[in-house]
Amino acid sequence: QFLDGERDYTKIHGDTGPLVYPAGFLYIYSTVYYLTLQDTQFRIAQYLFELIYLATQYIVFSAF
């Protein structure tokens, strides 16, 4: 729904009910969706999430 242009948060839902993630998640997911050629290249998605994970770890450990 979001990828089809729906922006009314109350109208976005999935198989298990209404959307519970924050709006920022939708933008991140959309970016990953298009970078992985619309969910056809799972290896790319794994590398992207690995980079996000490592960047998060770096930021957290740098703070302490």
Secondary structure by P-SEA (a helix, b strand, c coil): ccccccccccccccccccccccaaaaaaaaaaaaaacccccaaaaaaaaaaaaaaaaaaaaaac
